[in-house]
Amino acid sequence: MAEPRFEHEVAVWHEGVANGRRLWDFDGGAIRSEVLYRSEHVMLGRYAVQPWSSVWRETDIIRSGPLLAFTRTPVEIEQPDRDPVIADHTCAVLHNAHREYRRRPIDARGERTLWLSLSAETISDILGVCLDDPSCPFGRSDVPVSAGSYLLGHAVARRLSSGEAVDEIEAEEILLWIADEVLHAGEALGFGRHDARRESTRRAHQEASVRMRRFLGEGFRRPLSLGDVARSAFLSPFHAARVFKQQTGMTIHENLRTLRIREAMERLGDGEESIAQVAREVGFASHAHLTDAFGMHFGVPPSLVRRDPMGAARRLLADGQAD
């Protein structure tokens, strides 16, 4: 994402990626950025900001090409001339090149983000259009991310960061598949589509959605009711449910369940807790409840994702469940 102030090279860490692994550690260790994969068309990296970092008080800038940011911890993102959005497990934030933005913390862990930067030619090929401004292809701030794309991104990032041998063609194909799926989801929602509702109503609904998504991002691990979520936006349960669905394309229940399931996937990748422990920590009643929900969401069991994430990704693609 932002270009680091201090940089050091690390030896090539697996075959097939000529540039090797690039790590940056700055702001007194409060910010860590790492490039996991780089080719002519795509670049994948991850970015972590500790809650005490000074960057929360500053305006940041995208110094690479246009990118998709998949946050692993909820954070509020505000770009100039756009409404603020809550970035969480359910969506990708779209950043145009060389554009400023600000972040505000929601999760006590700070920010953990996986990002995918794309060349202008790749974006043009995916959308099937000639871009008027290659540095600024995105007319909206965020788009939903399917279960398939989320699992594939998790799997390829884990493999690339593990130091194990990686098939470069497979890795790039998966990254391009994710980009295609996410950008076409945004196209379906309408990049830059004009909202015909009165501006005051549109803004009120958008602000209510941000308040509810912030509340869910902060509290999804504990038991919540529809009334709890509605009160966070000063709405009745009926209006909260309607506004949330209009603004996000998901019901409140779907959003809450997705946050819990995808947080469970991140914890499973750490490998330090049992599946039963993970279930309790993210808000599920039991190991069985998480296993059932996880299987319905991703099409594969959590035990397979923990043991062999790339195997789970290949199975998902072979079964066509990533579509």
TIGUVO-963605 format. One record per residue (C-alpha): x, y, z negated. Coordinates in steps of 0.2 Angstrom, whole numbers, plus 5000, padded with zeros to 4 digits. Layout:
BEGIN
{{X Y Z}}
...
END
This chain:
BEGIN
{{5000 5000 5000}}
{{5009 5016 4994}}
{{5028 5016 5000}}
{{5039 5013 4984}}
{{5052 5024 4978}}
{{5064 5010 4974}}
{{5067 4995 4984}}
{{5077 4979 4984}}
{{5078 4965 4996}}
{{5076 4947 4990}}
{{5083 4932 5000}}
{{5072 4924 5013}}
{{5061 4913 5003}}
{{5053 4901 5016}}
{{5056 4897 5034}}
{{5047 4906 5047}}
{{5046 4923 5041}}
{{5061 4932 5047}}
{{5060 4948 5036}}
{{5059 4937 5020}}
{{5051 4943 5004}}
{{5051 4961 4999}}
{{5048 4966 4981}}
{{5046 4983 4973}}
{{5046 4987 4955}}
{{5044 5005 4950}}
{{5036 5018 4938}}
{{5045 5010 4923}}
{{5039 4993 4928}}
{{5021 4998 4928}}
{{5019 4995 4947}}
{{5024 4980 4956}}
{{5022 4978 4975}}
{{5027 4963 4986}}
{{5025 4959 5004}}
{{5021 4941 5006}}
{{5020 4939 5025}}
{{5024 4950 5040}}
{{5022 4948 5058}}
{{5020 4959 5073}}
{{5001 4960 5071}}
{{4997 4958 5052}}
{{5006 4960 5035}}
{{5000 4953 5019}}
{{5005 4959 5002}}
{{5000 4961 4984}}
{{5000 4976 4972}}
{{4999 4977 4953}}
{{4996 4992 4943}}
{{4997 4991 4924}}
{{4984 5001 4914}}
{{4997 5013 4907}}
{{5004 5018 4924}}
{{5005 5036 4928}}
{{4998 5032 4945}}
{{4980 5033 4938}}
{{4982 5051 4936}}
{{4989 5054 4953}}
{{4983 5054 4971}}
{{4990 5040 4981}}
{{4992 5038 5000}}
{{4991 5024 5012}}
{{5008 5024 5021}}
{{5006 5008 5032}}
{{4994 5005 5045}}
{{4975 5003 5042}}
{{4972 4990 5029}}
{{4959 4979 5020}}
{{4961 4979 5001}}
{{4954 4964 4991}}
{{4955 4969 4972}}
{{4956 4955 4960}}
{{4951 4966 4945}}
{{4937 4979 4946}}
{{4943 4997 4950}}
{{4934 5013 4956}}
{{4941 5020 4973}}
{{4938 5037 4979}}
{{4943 5043 4997}}
{{4941 5061 5003}}
{{4925 5065 5011}}
{{4917 5048 5005}}
{{4907 5042 4991}}
{{4917 5033 4977}}
{{4915 5014 4978}}
{{4918 5000 4965}}
{{4931 4988 4972}}
{{4929 4970 4964}}
{{4928 4952 4969}}
{{4913 4954 4981}}
{{4920 4967 4993}}
{{4935 4973 5003}}
{{4940 4992 5003}}
{{4944 4999 5020}}
{{4958 5011 5020}}
{{4963 5021 5036}}
{{4982 5025 5039}}
{{4990 5040 5031}}
{{4974 5044 5020}}
{{4974 5049 5002}}
{{4964 5041 4989}}
{{4962 5040 4970}}
{{4959 5025 4958}}
{{4951 5024 4941}}
{{4952 5010 4930}}
{{4938 4998 4925}}
{{4947 4982 4919}}
{{4959 4982 4904}}
{{4972 4973 4915}}
{{4973 4988 4927}}
{{4973 4984 4945}}
{{4978 4968 4955}}
{{4975 4969 4973}}
{{4979 4958 4988}}
{{4980 4969 5004}}
{{4980 4965 5023}}
{{4987 4978 5035}}
{{4983 4976 5053}}
{{4990 4984 5069}}
{{4979 4995 5079}}
{{4979 4983 5093}}
{{4973 4969 5082}}
{{4959 4979 5075}}
{{4954 4984 5093}}
{{4954 4966 5099}}
{{4944 4961 5084}}
{{4930 4974 5087}}
{{4931 4973 5106}}
{{4932 4992 5107}}
{{4945 5005 5112}}
{{4949 5015 5096}}
{{4948 5034 5098}}
{{4960 5036 5084}}
{{4970 5020 5080}}
{{4975 5027 5063}}
{{4957 5029 5058}}
{{4946 5015 5064}}
{{4935 5013 5048}}
{{4920 5024 5046}}
{{4915 5017 5029}}
{{4923 5013 5013}}
{{4919 4995 5009}}
{{4912 4979 5016}}
{{4906 4963 5008}}
{{4918 4948 5008}}
{{4911 4930 5011}}
{{4915 4915 5000}}
{{4925 4908 5014}}
{{4936 4923 5017}}
{{4939 4925 4998}}
{{4945 4907 4996}}
{{4956 4907 5012}}
{{4964 4923 5006}}
{{4967 4916 4989}}
{{4974 4900 4996}}
{{4986 4908 5008}}
{{4992 4920 4996}}
{{4996 4907 4983}}
{{5005 4896 4996}}
{{5015 4911 5002}}
{{5021 4916 4985}}
{{5025 4899 4979}}
{{5041 4897 4989}}
{{5035 4881 4997}}
{{5037 4878 5016}}
{{5024 4888 5026}}
{{5018 4885 5044}}
{{5019 4903 5051}}
{{5006 4899 5064}}
{{4993 4892 5052}}
{{4996 4907 5040}}
{{4994 4920 5053}}
{{4978 4912 5060}}
{{4970 4912 5043}}
{{4974 4930 5040}}
{{4967 4935 5057}}
{{4952 4924 5054}}
{{4949 4934 5038}}
{{4951 4950 5046}}
{{4939 4945 5060}}
{{4926 4940 5047}}
{{4927 4955 5036}}
{{4928 4968 5051}}
{{4913 4960 5059}}
{{4903 4961 5042}}
{{4907 4980 5042}}
{{4902 4981 5060}}
{{4885 4973 5056}}
{{4883 4986 5042}}
{{4887 5000 5054}}
{{4904 5009 5053}}
{{4899 5027 5051}}
{{4881 5024 5054}}
{{4870 5039 5049}}
{{4858 5036 5034}}
{{4842 5044 5039}}
{{4836 5046 5021}}
{{4836 5063 5013}}
{{4854 5066 5007}}
{{4849 5069 4989}}
{{4840 5052 4988}}
{{4854 5043 4997}}
{{4867 5051 4985}}
{{4857 5047 4970}}
{{4855 5029 4975}}
{{4873 5027 4979}}
{{4878 5035 4962}}
{{4866 5023 4954}}
{{4874 5008 4963}}
{{4892 5014 4958}}
{{4886 5015 4939}}
{{4879 4997 4940}}
{{4894 4990 4949}}
{{4905 4998 4936}}
{{4895 4991 4922}}
{{4895 4973 4930}}
{{4914 4975 4933}}
{{4917 4979 4915}}
{{4905 4966 4907}}
{{4902 4952 4919}}
{{4911 4940 4907}}
{{4898 4942 4893}}
{{4879 4938 4893}}
{{4869 4952 4902}}
{{4851 4955 4906}}
{{4843 4965 4920}}
{{4838 4978 4908}}
{{4856 4980 4902}}
{{4861 4983 4920}}
{{4847 4995 4924}}
{{4850 5005 4908}}
{{4868 5008 4914}}
{{4861 5018 4929}}
{{4846 5026 4920}}
{{4833 5016 4930}}
{{4819 5004 4927}}
{{4823 4985 4930}}
{{4812 4986 4946}}
{{4821 5001 4953}}
{{4838 4995 4948}}
{{4835 4979 4958}}
{{4829 4987 4973}}
{{4842 5001 4974}}
{{4856 4988 4971}}
{{4850 4977 4985}}
{{4848 4992 4997}}
{{4866 4998 4993}}
{{4876 4982 4992}}
{{4866 4969 5002}}
{{4866 4958 4987}}
{{4855 4955 4972}}
{{4861 4959 4955}}
{{4861 4941 4950}}
{{4871 4936 4966}}
{{4884 4950 4962}}
{{4886 4944 4944}}
{{4887 4926 4949}}
{{4900 4930 4962}}
{{4911 4940 4951}}
{{4911 4926 4938}}
{{4915 4912 4951}}
{{4929 4922 4960}}
{{4937 4927 4943}}
{{4937 4909 4939}}
{{4946 4905 4955}}
{{4960 4918 4950}}
{{4962 4910 4933}}
{{4962 4892 4940}}
{{4977 4898 4951}}
{{4987 4902 4935}}
{{4985 4884 4929}}
{{4987 4888 4911}}
{{4969 4885 4905}}
{{4957 4870 4907}}
{{4942 4872 4918}}
{{4931 4871 4903}}
{{4941 4886 4895}}
{{4940 4896 4912}}
{{4921 4893 4912}}
{{4919 4900 4895}}
{{4930 4915 4898}}
{{4921 4921 4914}}
{{4904 4919 4907}}
{{4898 4901 4912}}
{{4889 4890 4899}}
{{4899 4875 4902}}
{{4912 4866 4913}}
{{4898 4858 4923}}
{{4889 4874 4926}}
{{4905 4882 4933}}
{{4909 4866 4944}}
{{4891 4866 4951}}
{{4891 4885 4955}}
{{4909 4885 4962}}
{{4905 4870 4974}}
{{4889 4879 4980}}
{{4899 4895 4983}}
{{4915 4889 4991}}
{{4910 4871 4997}}
{{4924 4863 4987}}
{{4926 4859 4969}}
{{4937 4869 4957}}
{{4949 4854 4954}}
{{4954 4854 4972}}
{{4957 4873 4973}}
{{4968 4871 4957}}
{{4977 4856 4964}}
{{4979 4860 4982}}
{{4972 4877 4988}}
{{4978 4876 5006}}
{{4970 4859 5007}}
{{4954 4866 5001}}
{{4956 4880 5014}}
{{4959 4867 5028}}
{{4944 4857 5022}}
{{4933 4873 5022}}
{{4938 4878 5040}}
{{4936 4860 5046}}
{{4919 4859 5039}}
{{4914 4876 5047}}
{{4909 4882 5029}}
{{4920 4898 5031}}
{{4908 4905 5045}}
END
